[in-house]
Amino acid sequence: MPTYRQDSSCDQEDEANINYQATGDPLALIYNEGLWRIYKLSPLHNIQCTAVKLKQYASKVRQSLVSSTQMNSNLKYTVQFEEQPLRYSEDDANGLMITVSSSQENNSNKKVVYTAILLSWGMSINLENTTHLPYMLERGEQKIGHAVQATLKSAFDCNIKQFTFTQHQLLHFGYMFLENDTSRSNDPFTLVYRTPQSDVKDRLSMSFEVGDVRLIWNRVKDEKSETSEPVILAYQVLQNQIFEMTFLDVTVFELCELNLPKGEIKSSGAVKMKTPEIVNCFFTTLNTISYGNI
């Protein structure tokens, strides 16, 4: 049974390395780390991951931050580039983690204000003198992100573009998350809509129980309709249930977010992953989307 909520949403130091060191799982750098913005990267030209080169790349980012007129002149920035064993297959290059910390000039306490992770998940392109890490996860201050991305584009002649997801892609992520979510059956599966001609912060939330949505999804997959694919059919069932319970036609609203206990995905290209299984699920599904199959 769906439940209804309408609200005004407003929407992260860094424990990632601590989690990694504690668990020994490199994916701990990603999961349980709040919302990540997701970008698509073209191959990086002439990147070298030696210790000396990584320090040089970090220095370039720092110079960009210092020279930016938008930055607080009282802040000192520390930038670190690190290789990380984030790989789906042996053919993937190691991941690359970029961390920016800041501190006041008269204070030695540092705070991580930006983190980016570049990685491949089994879908890299092999070109001479390039390294392909097609996905970039980013969180933290966006003005710092702009400086980091500008440096990467200039240094490695690459393109960086944030993902956005259609309603159909959001639903596909949601059902794939569902298949990898170990939550209790009575935990919420929440569809979040943006209401038309209203403040951008206004949201309409409809929640089902995970167990009910899982039953619908499994039944629809088993039916194997010749006229509609399972993602569409399962969503039509949910829409009908919403209408029966609330007399609300959600087809006139824009689905902008899907929330499960172990993962969240937004149409704006942001994702939250809370388990290693959801991390793997997200990137394998993103591979399918990136190469035009969804």
PASEBA-1860 file (N, C-alpha, C; in nm, 3 decimals):
! residues 294
1> MPTYRQDS> 0.085/-0.119/0.000/0.000/0.000/0.000/0.088/0.124/0.000 ~ 0.065/0.216/-0.095/0.149/0.335/-0.099/0.115/0.432/0.013 ~ 0.214/0.504/0.059/0.192/0.614/0.152/0.235/0.742/0.086 ~ 0.178/0.853/0.132/0.194/0.981/0.064/0.260/1.082/0.155 ~ 0.353/1.162/0.100/0.411/1.271/0.175/0.449/1.382/0.079 ~ 0.421/1.505/0.118/0.466/1.621/0.039/0.550/1.708/0.129 ~ 0.666/1.751/0.078/0.752/1.835/0.159/0.832/1.928/0.070 ~ 0.906/2.015/0.135/1.002/2.100/0.065/1.140/2.050/0.101
9> SCDQEDEA> 1.211/1.995/0.004/1.339/1.933/0.033/1.450/2.035/0.026 ~ 1.543/2.019/0.111/1.665/2.094/0.101/1.775/1.991/0.130 ~ 1.845/1.973/0.065/1.927/1.866/0.107/2.003/1.932/0.228 ~ 2.772/1.605/0.405/2.804/1.540/0.391/2.872/1.595/0.504 ~ 3.528/1.448/0.919/3.531/1.486/0.779/3.534/1.359/0.722 ~ 3.598/1.346/0.637/3.602/1.235/0.546/3.642/1.111/0.619 ~ 3.556/1.007/0.621/3.585/0.881/0.687/3.615/0.772/0.586 ~ 3.624/0.807/0.459/3.641/0.706/0.356/3.767/0.623/0.375
17> NINYQATG> 3.881/0.689/0.392/4.005/0.615/0.409/4.005/0.535/0.538 ~ 3.941/0.590/0.643/3.930/0.515/0.768/3.851/0.387/0.747 ~ 3.738/0.398/0.674/3.657/0.280/0.645/3.735/0.178/0.564 ~ 3.810/0.227/0.464/3.890/0.139/0.379/3.994/0.065/0.462 ~ 4.064/0.140/0.549/4.167/0.078/0.631/4.108/-0.023/0.729 ~ 3.988/0.006/0.777/3.926/-0.082/0.876/3.875/-0.211/0.813 ~ 3.822/-0.201/0.692/3.759/-0.317/0.629/3.850/-0.388/0.530 ~ 3.949/-0.318/0.474/4.032/-0.376/0.370/3.960/-0.384/0.236
25> DPLALIYN> 3.841/-0.327/0.228/3.761/-0.329/0.106/3.772/-0.194/0.037 ~ 3.833/-0.187/-0.082/3.846/-0.057/-0.148/3.712/0.009/-0.179 ~ 3.605/-0.072/-0.193/3.474/-0.013/-0.218/3.423/0.068/-0.100 ~ 3.487/0.049/0.017/3.450/0.129/0.135/3.481/0.276/0.112 ~ 3.563/0.308/0.011/3.585/0.448/-0.025/3.459/0.510/-0.085 ~ 3.365/0.425/-0.129/3.248/0.473/-0.202/3.120/0.459/-0.121 ~ 3.096/0.340/-0.066/2.966/0.322/-0.001/2.964/0.385/0.138 ~ 2.844/0.421/0.178/2.821/0.492/0.305/2.893/0.625/0.313
33> EGLWRIYK> 2.915/0.688/0.198/2.985/0.816/0.195/2.894/0.930/0.147 ~ 2.764/0.915/0.163/2.671/1.020/0.124/2.647/1.022/-0.025 ~ 2.592/1.133/-0.073/2.558/1.147/-0.214/2.682/1.178/-0.298 ~ 2.693/1.107/-0.409/2.798/1.134/-0.508/2.733/1.192/-0.633 ~ 2.797/1.291/-0.693/2.760/1.336/-0.827/2.836/1.249/-0.927 ~ 2.770/1.207/-1.034/2.827/1.110/-1.127/2.853/1.176/-1.261 ~ 2.976/1.157/-1.313/3.016/1.215/-1.441/3.071/1.106/-1.533 ~ 3.060/1.133/-1.662/3.118/1.046/-1.765/3.244/1.110/-1.819
41> LSPLHNIQ> 3.353/1.033/-1.827/3.482/1.084/-1.873/3.524/1.016/-2.001 ~ 3.582/1.094/-2.091/3.650/1.036/-2.207/3.790/0.993/-2.164 ~ 3.861/0.916/-2.247/3.994/0.870/-2.208/4.089/0.983/-2.170 ~ 4.173/0.957/-2.070/4.273/1.052/-2.023/4.403/1.030/-2.102 ~ 4.452/1.135/-2.165/4.571/1.124/-2.249/4.698/1.148/-2.168 ~ 4.792/1.056/-2.185/4.927/1.071/-2.129/4.929/1.087/-1.977 ~ 4.836/1.025/-1.909/4.839/1.029/-1.763/4.937/0.922/-1.714 ~ 5.018/0.956/-1.616/5.115/0.864/-1.557/5.094/0.862/-1.405
49> CTAVKLKQ> 5.085/0.743/-1.351/5.051/0.732/-1.209/5.173/0.698/-1.123 ~ 5.287/0.756/-1.156/5.402/0.745/-1.068/5.385/0.844/-0.953 ~ 5.459/0.823/-0.846/5.448/0.911/-0.729/5.482/1.055/-0.766 ~ 5.583/1.073/-0.848/5.624/1.208/-0.886/5.516/1.277/-0.969 ~ 5.462/1.204/-1.065/5.359/1.261/-1.152/5.232/1.294/-1.074 ~ 5.193/1.206/-0.983/5.073/1.232/-0.904/5.088/1.359/-0.821 ~ 5.209/1.381/-0.770/5.234/1.505/-0.694/5.226/1.627/-0.786 ~ 5.273/1.612/-0.909/5.265/1.722/-1.004/5.121/1.757/-1.038
57> YASKVRQS> 5.038/1.652/-1.057/4.897/1.676/-1.087/4.828/1.746/-0.969 ~ 4.861/1.701/-0.849/4.803/1.764/-0.729/4.844/1.911/-0.720 ~ 4.969/1.939/-0.755/5.017/2.077/-0.752/4.943/2.166/-0.851 ~ 4.912/2.110/-0.968/4.836/2.186/-1.068/4.697/2.221/-1.017 ~ 4.631/2.125/-0.950/4.498/2.153/-0.895/4.507/2.260/-0.788 ~ 4.608/2.249/-0.703/4.624/2.348/-0.595/4.647/2.487/-0.653 ~ 4.730/2.497/-0.757/4.754/2.626/-0.820/4.625/2.684/-0.877 ~ 4.543/2.597/-0.934/4.415/2.642/-0.988/4.324/2.694/-0.877
65> LVSSTQMN> 4.325/2.628/-0.763/4.243/2.672/-0.650/4.291/2.806/-0.596 ~ 4.422/2.819/-0.582/4.479/2.942/-0.527/4.452/3.061/-0.619 ~ 4.460/3.039/-0.750/4.443/3.149/-0.845/4.297/3.185/-0.869 ~ 4.205/3.100/-0.824/4.063/3.128/-0.846/4.019/3.245/-0.760 ~ 3.954/3.341/-0.821/3.907/3.458/-0.747/3.791/3.426/-0.655 ~ 3.727/3.308/-0.676/3.613/3.271/-0.594/3.656/3.213/-0.460 ~ 3.784/3.179/-0.447/3.830/3.111/-0.327/3.863/3.209/-0.215 ~ 3.842/3.162/-0.094/3.873/3.241/0.025/4.025/3.252/0.040
73> SNLKYTVQ> 4.075/3.375/0.042/4.221/3.395/0.047/4.280/3.351/0.181 ~ 4.196/3.334/0.282/4.246/3.292/0.413/4.260/3.141/0.426 ~ 4.221/3.069/0.322/4.227/2.924/0.327/4.353/2.871/0.260 ~ 4.407/2.765/0.318/4.518/2.692/0.258/4.465/2.558/0.211 ~ 4.504/2.517/0.089/4.453/2.392/0.032/4.564/2.289/0.021 ~ 4.528/2.166/0.055/4.617/2.052/0.034/4.547/1.957/-0.061 ~ 4.616/1.916/-0.167/4.556/1.830/-0.269/4.637/1.701/-0.278 ~ 4.566/1.590/-0.287/4.633/1.460/-0.296/4.572/1.376/-0.407
81> FEEQPLRY> 4.657/1.321/-0.492/4.618/1.223/-0.593/4.669/1.087/-0.548 ~ 4.582/0.986/-0.546/4.623/0.852/-0.504/4.565/0.746/-0.597 ~ 4.646/0.650/-0.635/4.593/0.532/-0.702/4.520/0.445/-0.601 ~ 4.408/0.385/-0.643/4.332/0.296/-0.556/4.294/0.169/-0.634 ~ 4.295/0.054/-0.567/4.264/-0.073/-0.636/4.115/-0.092/-0.659 ~ 4.054/0.005/-0.725/3.911/-0.001/-0.756/3.895/-0.051/-0.899 ~ 3.878/-0.182/-0.913/3.869/-0.241/-1.046/3.765/-0.351/-1.046 ~ 3.689/-0.358/-1.155/3.591/-0.465/-1.171/3.655/-0.589/-1.232
89> SEDDANGL> 3.750/-0.567/-1.323/3.816/-0.679/-1.390/3.964/-0.650/-1.402 ~ 4.041/-0.752/-1.439/4.186/-0.736/-1.454/4.222/-0.640/-1.567 ~ 4.132/-0.621/-1.661/4.160/-0.532/-1.774/4.143/-0.385/-1.737 ~ 4.078/-0.357/-1.625/4.057/-0.218/-1.583/4.185/-0.161/-1.523 ~ 4.205/-0.032/-1.547/4.313/0.040/-1.478/4.273/0.063/-1.334 ~ 4.370/0.083/-1.248/4.340/0.119/-1.110/4.263/0.250/-1.106 ~ 4.182/0.266/-1.003/4.111/0.391/-0.984/4.205/0.501/-0.937 ~ 4.154/0.624/-0.945/4.231/0.740/-0.902/4.144/0.823/-0.808
97> MITVSSSQ> 4.198/0.854/-0.690/4.125/0.931/-0.591/4.190/1.067/-0.572 ~ 4.109/1.172/-0.578/4.157/1.309/-0.560/4.091/1.366/-0.435 ~ 4.172/1.411/-0.342/4.120/1.465/-0.217/4.173/1.607/-0.197 ~ 4.082/1.698/-0.165/4.119/1.837/-0.136/4.080/1.867/0.008 ~ 4.179/1.910/0.087/4.156/1.951/0.225/4.187/2.099/0.238 ~ 4.120/2.163/0.334/4.145/2.305/0.356/4.168/2.331/0.504 ~ 4.238/2.439/0.531/4.260/2.484/0.669/4.279/2.634/0.667 ~ 4.247/2.698/0.778/4.273/2.841/0.791/4.424/2.864/0.805
105> ENNSNKKV> 4.470/2.979/0.762/4.613/3.007/0.764/4.672/2.999/0.905 ~ 4.593/3.035/1.004/4.643/3.034/1.142/4.599/2.911/1.219 ~ 4.554/2.806/1.143/4.504/2.686/1.209/4.552/2.564/1.132 ~ 4.611/2.467/1.201/4.666/2.350/1.133/4.562/2.240/1.111 ~ 4.443/2.255/1.167/4.339/2.153/1.151/4.286/2.152/1.009 ~ 4.296/2.038/0.944/4.251/2.025/0.805/4.114/1.959/0.798 ~ 4.038/2.003/0.702/3.906/1.946/0.677/3.895/1.906/0.530 ~ 3.854/1.783/0.505/3.833/1.739/0.367/3.709/1.808/0.313
113> VYTAILLS> 3.726/1.884/0.207/3.615/1.960/0.150/3.573/1.911/0.013 ~ 3.650/1.817/-0.043/3.616/1.767/-0.176/3.685/1.633/-0.198 ~ 3.612/1.541/-0.258/3.667/1.411/-0.295/3.616/1.372/-0.433 ~ 3.703/1.319/-0.516/3.663/1.264/-0.645/3.729/1.127/-0.662 ~ 3.656/1.036/-0.724/3.710/0.903/-0.754/3.684/0.875/-0.901 ~ 3.790/0.845/-0.974/3.781/0.807/-1.115/3.804/0.657/-1.124 ~ 3.717/0.588/-1.197/3.732/0.443/-1.203/3.665/0.387/-1.327 ~ 3.703/0.265/-1.359/3.640/0.187/-1.464/3.570/0.069/-1.399
121> WGMSINLE> 3.464/0.019/-1.465/3.392/-0.096/-1.412/3.367/-0.197/-1.524 ~ 3.478/-0.234/-1.588/3.468/-0.339/-1.690/3.433/-0.290/-1.829 ~ 3.431/-0.158/-1.852/3.389/-0.106/-1.982/3.483/0.001/-2.035 ~ 3.612/-0.015/-2.016/3.707/0.087/-2.061/3.741/0.069/-2.208 ~ 3.791/0.177/-2.267/3.832/0.178/-2.408/3.985/0.176/-2.413 ~ 4.041/0.090/-2.497/4.186/0.080/-2.510/4.235/0.163/-2.628 ~ 4.304/0.273/-2.597/4.365/0.357/-2.699/4.509/0.383/-2.660 ~ 4.595/0.402/-2.762/4.737/0.423/-2.735/4.759/0.551/-2.655
129> NTTHLPYM> 4.844/0.542/-2.553/4.882/0.656/-2.469/4.764/0.717/-2.393 ~ 4.664/0.636/-2.366/4.550/0.685/-2.286/4.518/0.585/-2.176 ~ 4.453/0.635/-2.073/4.395/0.552/-1.968/4.248/0.589/-1.960 ~ 4.161/0.489/-1.967/4.018/0.519/-1.966/3.959/0.481/-1.831 ~ 3.921/0.584/-1.756/3.847/0.569/-1.632/3.714/0.640/-1.655 ~ 3.615/0.570/-1.711/3.496/0.637/-1.768/3.402/0.701/-1.668 ~ 3.417/0.670/-1.540/3.324/0.725/-1.442/3.398/0.806/-1.336 ~ 3.338/0.917/-1.302/3.394/1.004/-1.198/3.286/1.029/-1.093
137> LERGEQKI> 3.316/0.991/-0.969/3.230/1.021/-0.855/3.285/1.146/-0.788 ~ 3.196/1.236/-0.749/3.241/1.362/-0.691/3.147/1.402/-0.579 ~ 3.203/1.448/-0.469/3.122/1.505/-0.362/3.202/1.616/-0.295 ~ 3.132/1.706/-0.230/3.198/1.818/-0.167/3.166/1.948/-0.237 ~ 3.247/2.049/-0.214/3.220/2.184/-0.263/3.230/2.189/-0.416 ~ 3.124/2.235/-0.479/3.120/2.234/-0.625/3.218/2.333/-0.687 ~ 3.246/2.446/-0.621/3.343/2.540/-0.678/3.482/2.478/-0.683 ~ 3.513/2.390/-0.588/3.640/2.316/-0.593/3.633/2.213/-0.704
145> GHAVQATL> 3.518/2.149/-0.718/3.499/2.054/-0.827/3.522/2.115/-0.963 ~ 3.477/2.240/-0.981/3.499/2.308/-1.109/3.647/2.324/-1.138 ~ 3.724/2.358/-1.034/3.869/2.376/-1.052/3.937/2.242/-1.081 ~ 3.895/2.136/-1.011/3.953/2.004/-1.035/3.923/1.958/-1.177 ~ 3.798/1.972/-1.219/3.761/1.928/-1.353/3.833/2.008/-1.461 ~ 3.845/2.138/-1.440/3.916/2.221/-1.538/4.061/2.175/-1.552 ~ 4.124/2.139/-1.440/4.262/2.092/-1.443/4.273/1.959/-1.516 ~ 4.180/1.868/-1.489/4.181/1.738/-1.556/4.163/1.754/-1.707
153> KSAFDCNI> 4.071/1.841/-1.747/4.047/1.863/-1.890/4.171/1.918/-1.959 ~ 4.235/2.014/-1.892/4.353/2.077/-1.951/4.473/1.983/-1.954 ~ 4.494/1.909/-1.845/4.613/1.825/-1.834/4.604/1.700/-1.920 ~ 4.482/1.645/-1.935/4.470/1.514/-1.999/4.380/1.516/-2.123 ~ 4.345/1.636/-2.170/4.268/1.651/-2.294/4.145/1.559/-2.293 ~ 4.065/1.570/-2.188/3.948/1.484/-2.174/3.821/1.568/-2.162 ~ 3.709/1.503/-2.185/3.579/1.565/-2.166/3.514/1.507/-2.041 ~ 3.442/1.590/-1.967/3.374/1.549/-1.845/3.231/1.602/-1.852
161> KQFTFTQH> 3.136/1.513/-1.839/2.995/1.553/-1.848/2.914/1.481/-1.742 ~ 2.835/1.557/-1.667/2.754/1.495/-1.563/2.641/1.414/-1.624 ~ 2.615/1.299/-1.564/2.503/1.216/-1.605/2.372/1.281/-1.562 ~ 2.270/1.265/-1.642/2.131/1.285/-1.599/2.055/1.160/-1.641 ~ 1.951/1.127/-1.566/1.880/1.002/-1.589/1.733/1.028/-1.620 ~ 1.683/0.956/-1.719/1.542/0.965/-1.754/1.457/0.887/-1.652 ~ 1.327/0.905/-1.661/1.237/0.830/-1.572/1.257/0.679/-1.590 ~ 1.268/0.636/-1.714/1.285/0.493/-1.740/1.416/0.442/-1.680
169> QLLHFGYM> 1.522/0.521/-1.691/1.651/0.480/-1.634/1.646/0.477/-1.483 ~ 1.579/0.576/-1.422/1.562/0.575/-1.276/1.492/0.448/-1.230 ~ 1.385/0.412/-1.299/1.310/0.292/-1.262/1.396/0.168/-1.278 ~ 1.474/0.164/-1.385/1.561/0.048/-1.406/1.662/0.036/-1.292 ~ 1.724/0.149/-1.253/1.812/0.148/-1.136/1.738/0.097/-1.013 ~ 1.616/0.147/-0.992/1.540/0.110/-0.874/1.514/-0.039/-0.865 ~ 1.475/-0.099/-0.976/1.446/-0.242/-0.974/1.574/-0.324/-0.961 ~ 1.683/-0.275/-1.021/1.810/-0.345/-1.003/1.858/-0.334/-0.858
177> FLENDTSR> 1.842/-0.216/-0.799/1.874/-0.202/-0.656/1.792/-0.300/-0.575 ~ 1.665/-0.312/-0.611/1.574/-0.400/-0.538/1.625/-0.544/-0.536 ~ 1.682/-0.587/-0.647/1.731/-0.724/-0.656/1.858/-0.745/-0.573 ~ 1.923/-0.635/-0.533/2.046/-0.646/-0.454/2.031/-0.586/-0.315 ~ 1.908/-0.549/-0.279/1.881/-0.485/-0.150/1.837/-0.590/-0.050 ~ 1.905/-0.596/0.063/1.876/-0.695/0.166/1.787/-0.638/0.277 ~ 1.716/-0.531/0.247/1.632/-0.467/0.348/1.514/-0.555/0.385 ~ 1.453/-0.521/0.494/1.333/-0.593/0.539/1.218/-0.564/0.443
185> SNDPFTLV> 1.124/-0.656/0.436/1.013/-0.643/0.342/0.926/-0.521/0.370 ~ 0.922/-0.478/0.495/0.837/-0.362/0.528/0.913/-0.229/0.525 ~ 1.037/-0.231/0.479/1.111/-0.106/0.460/1.057/-0.032/0.338 ~ 1.078/0.100/0.328/1.015/0.178/0.220/1.091/0.175/0.088 ~ 1.013/0.171/-0.018/1.058/0.193/-0.155/0.985/0.320/-0.199 ~ 1.059/0.431/-0.213/0.995/0.562/-0.226/1.020/0.624/-0.363 ~ 0.911/0.662/-0.428/0.916/0.737/-0.553/0.897/0.884/-0.520 ~ 0.986/0.969/-0.571/0.979/1.113/-0.542/0.953/1.185/-0.674
193> YRTPQSDV> 0.850/1.270/-0.673/0.809/1.343/-0.793/0.832/1.492/-0.776 ~ 0.864/1.556/-0.887/0.868/1.702/-0.892/0.735/1.748/-0.949 ~ 0.664/1.833/-0.876/0.534/1.879/-0.921/0.550/1.991/-1.022 ~ 0.473/1.990/-1.131/0.491/2.090/-1.237/0.448/2.228/-1.191 ~ 0.512/2.329/-1.247/0.479/2.468/-1.223/0.479/2.503/-1.075 ~ 0.576/2.450/-1.004/0.587/2.480/-0.862/0.734/2.505/-0.829 ~ 0.759/2.547/-0.707/0.896/2.571/-0.663/0.979/2.445/-0.683 ~ 1.102/2.461/-0.728/1.187/2.347/-0.760/1.211/2.257/-0.638
201> KDRLSMSF> 1.196/2.313/-0.518/1.219/2.234/-0.398/1.098/2.150/-0.357 ~ 0.981/2.178/-0.416/0.862/2.103/-0.381/0.870/1.961/-0.434 ~ 0.842/1.866/-0.347/0.848/1.726/-0.384/0.723/1.653/-0.335 ~ 0.685/1.553/-0.409/0.573/1.466/-0.372/0.629/1.325/-0.360 ~ 0.616/1.263/-0.244/0.675/1.132/-0.219/0.565/1.027/-0.202 ~ 0.581/0.915/-0.272/0.490/0.801/-0.259/0.572/0.679/-0.220 ~ 0.536/0.616/-0.109/0.616/0.503/-0.058/0.537/0.374/-0.059 ~ 0.603/0.268/-0.103/0.552/0.132/-0.097/0.643/0.052/-0.005
209> EVGDVRLI> 0.598/-0.065/0.033/0.686/-0.155/0.107/0.775/-0.230/0.007 ~ 0.902/-0.245/0.043/0.997/-0.314/-0.043/0.945/-0.451/-0.085 ~ 0.887/-0.524/0.009/0.836/-0.658/-0.022/0.727/-0.657/-0.127 ~ 0.638/-0.557/-0.123/0.530/-0.547/-0.222/0.586/-0.517/-0.361 ~ 0.681/-0.424/-0.368/0.738/-0.388/-0.498/0.818/-0.506/-0.554 ~ 0.886/-0.578/-0.468/0.962/-0.694/-0.513/0.869/-0.800/-0.572 ~ 0.754/-0.822/-0.509/0.656/-0.918/-0.562/0.607/-0.874/-0.699 ~ 0.576/-0.745/-0.714/0.530/-0.694/-0.843/0.637/-0.712/-0.949
217> WNRVKDEK> 0.760/-0.675/-0.917/0.870/-0.683/-1.013/0.895/-0.827/-1.055 ~ 0.898/-0.919/-0.960/0.923/-1.060/-0.994/0.809/-1.118/-1.078 ~ 0.687/-1.081/-1.047/0.573/-1.132/-1.124/0.577/-1.080/-1.267 ~ 0.605/-0.952/-1.283/0.609/-0.892/-1.416/0.722/-0.952/-1.499 ~ 0.838/-0.973/-1.438/0.950/-1.034/-1.511/0.914/-1.173/-1.561 ~ 0.843/-1.249/-1.478/0.807/-1.386/-1.515/0.703/-1.391/-1.626 ~ 0.621/-1.285/-1.638/0.515/-1.286/-1.739/0.570/-1.270/-1.880 ~ 0.682/-1.198/-1.894/0.749/-1.181/-2.024/0.652/-1.134/-2.132
225> SETSEPVI> 0.594/-1.016/-2.113/0.501/-0.959/-2.208/0.570/-0.930/-2.341 ~ 0.495/-0.951/-2.451/0.549/-0.924/-2.584/0.528/-0.778/-2.625 ~ 0.443/-0.705/-2.552/0.410/-0.568/-2.590/0.481/-0.463/-2.507 ~ 0.516/-0.494/-2.383/0.582/-0.396/-2.297/0.694/-0.463/-2.219 ~ 0.798/-0.388/-2.189/0.907/-0.445/-2.111/0.874/-0.439/-1.962 ~ 0.939/-0.522/-1.882/0.905/-0.532/-1.740/0.911/-0.400/-1.663 ~ 1.010/-0.315/-1.695/1.023/-0.188/-1.622/0.896/-0.105/-1.637 ~ 0.842/-0.099/-1.758/0.721/-0.021/-1.783/0.601/-0.084/-1.716
233> LAYQVLQN> 0.587/-0.216/-1.731/0.471/-0.285/-1.672/0.469/-0.274/-1.521 ~ 0.583/-0.292/-1.458/0.587/-0.284/-1.311/0.552/-0.144/-1.264 ~ 0.598/-0.043/-1.337/0.566/0.094/-1.298/0.418/0.125/-1.317 ~ 0.357/0.069/-1.422/0.214/0.088/-1.442/0.133/0.031/-1.327 ~ 0.177/-0.082/-1.273/0.110/-0.141/-1.157/0.120/-0.046/-1.038 ~ 0.237/0.011/-1.016/0.255/0.105/-0.905/0.169/0.229/-0.925 ~ 0.167/0.281/-1.047/0.083/0.398/-1.076/-0.064/0.370/-1.048 ~ -0.111/0.251/-1.089/-0.250/0.215/-1.065/-0.281/0.204/-0.916
241> QIFEMTFL> -0.188/0.149/-0.841/-0.210/0.137/-0.696/-0.215/0.275/-0.630 ~ -0.128/0.365/-0.676/-0.130/0.502/-0.623/-0.266/0.566/-0.650 ~ -0.316/0.550/-0.771/-0.444/0.611/-0.807/-0.558/0.550/-0.726 ~ -0.556/0.419/-0.709/-0.662/0.353/-0.632/-0.666/0.399/-0.487 ~ -0.549/0.426/-0.429/-0.543/0.462/-0.288/-0.557/0.612/-0.263 ~ -0.516/0.695/-0.358/-0.512/0.841/-0.333/-0.589/0.922/-0.436 ~ -0.639/0.856/-0.543/-0.704/0.925/-0.656/-0.611/1.029/-0.718 ~ -0.483/1.001/-0.713/-0.381/1.091/-0.767/-0.320/1.030/-0.891
249> DVTVFELC> -0.325/1.105/-1.001/-0.265/1.059/-1.127/-0.122/1.110/-1.134 ~ -0.026/1.024/-1.102/0.114/1.069/-1.099/0.177/1.074/-1.237 ~ 0.102/1.034/-1.341/0.158/1.041/-1.476/0.183/1.186/-1.519 ~ 0.120/1.282/-1.451/0.141/1.423/-1.486/0.260/1.482/-1.412 ~ 0.321/1.404/-1.323/0.436/1.451/-1.247/0.565/1.393/-1.306 ~ 0.675/1.457/-1.273/0.807/1.412/-1.320/0.875/1.332/-1.209 ~ 0.900/1.205/-1.236/0.973/1.123/-1.141/1.119/1.171/-1.138 ~ 1.165/1.215/-1.022/1.299/1.274/-1.016/1.391/1.202/-0.918
257> ELNLPKGE> 1.339/1.103/-0.844/1.421/1.040/-0.742/1.360/0.907/-0.702 ~ 1.445/0.811/-0.671/1.401/0.681/-0.621/1.488/0.645/-0.501 ~ 1.423/0.616/-0.388/1.496/0.589/-0.264/1.463/0.451/-0.210 ~ 1.567/0.373/-0.185/1.556/0.246/-0.116/1.644/0.252/0.008 ~ 1.625/0.163/0.103/1.708/0.168/0.224/1.857/0.160/0.197 ~ 1.898/0.087/0.092/2.041/0.068/0.066/2.095/0.149/-0.050 ~ 2.008/0.226/-0.115/2.055/0.305/-0.228/1.954/0.410/-0.270 ~ 2.005/0.521/-0.324/1.920/0.629/-0.374/1.976/0.674/-0.508
265> IKSSGAVK> 1.885/0.716/-0.598/1.927/0.764/-0.728/1.840/0.881/-0.768 ~ 1.904/0.988/-0.821/1.832/1.109/-0.859/1.849/1.134/-1.009 ~ 1.748/1.194/-1.070/1.754/1.224/-1.212/1.866/1.322/-1.245 ~ 1.908/1.402/-1.147/2.013/1.501/-1.169/2.151/1.439/-1.181 ~ 2.161/1.308/-1.158/2.291/1.241/-1.170/2.363/1.228/-1.038 ~ 2.288/1.211/-0.929/2.345/1.189/-0.797/2.300/1.054/-0.745 ~ 2.387/0.988/-0.669/2.356/0.855/-0.620/2.414/0.836/-0.481 ~ 2.343/0.760/-0.400/2.392/0.720/-0.269/2.391/0.567/-0.264
273> MKTPEIVN> 2.506/0.509/-0.229/2.520/0.363/-0.224/2.567/0.323/-0.085 ~ 2.495/0.233/-0.021/2.522/0.203/0.119/2.584/0.065/0.143 ~ 2.597/-0.016/0.039/2.659/-0.148/0.053/2.746/-0.177/-0.069 ~ 2.843/-0.270/-0.056/2.924/-0.307/-0.174/2.838/-0.363/-0.286 ~ 2.733/-0.437/-0.251/2.646/-0.496/-0.353/2.577/-0.389/-0.436 ~ 2.535/-0.281/-0.370/2.469/-0.172/-0.443/2.570/-0.096/-0.529 ~ 2.694/-0.083/-0.482/2.798/-0.020/-0.564/2.815/-0.098/-0.694 ~ 2.830/-0.229/-0.683/2.846/-0.312/-0.801/2.723/-0.303/-0.891
281> CFFTTLNT> 2.605/-0.309/-0.830/2.480/-0.300/-0.905/2.471/-0.168/-0.980 ~ 2.506/-0.059/-0.913/2.496/0.072/-0.978/2.585/0.079/-1.102 ~ 2.711/0.037/-1.088/2.803/0.053/-1.201/2.774/-0.045/-1.314 ~ 2.731/-0.166/-1.284/2.697/-0.258/-1.392/2.574/-0.208/-1.468 ~ 2.479/-0.148/-1.396/2.362/-0.089/-1.463/2.403/0.035/-1.541 ~ 2.492/0.116/-1.485/2.540/0.235/-1.554/2.614/0.199/-1.682 ~ 2.686/0.088/-1.681/2.751/0.041/-1.803/2.648/0.021/-1.914 ~ 2.537/-0.042/-1.878/2.432/-0.067/-1.977/2.374/0.063/-2.030
289> ISYGNI> 2.351/0.158/-1.940/2.297/0.288/-1.980/2.397/0.365/-2.066 ~ 2.524/0.364/-2.025/2.626/0.443/-2.095/2.647/0.396/-2.238 ~ 2.625/0.270/-2.262/2.650/0.217/-2.396/2.520/0.193/-2.471 ~ 2.415/0.268/-2.431/2.295/0.281/-2.513/2.198/0.166/-2.512 ~ 2.203/0.081/-2.409/2.113/-0.032/-2.406/1.989/-0.009/-2.321 ~ 1.980/0.107/-2.254/1.860/0.142/-2.178/1.819/0.283/-2.217
END
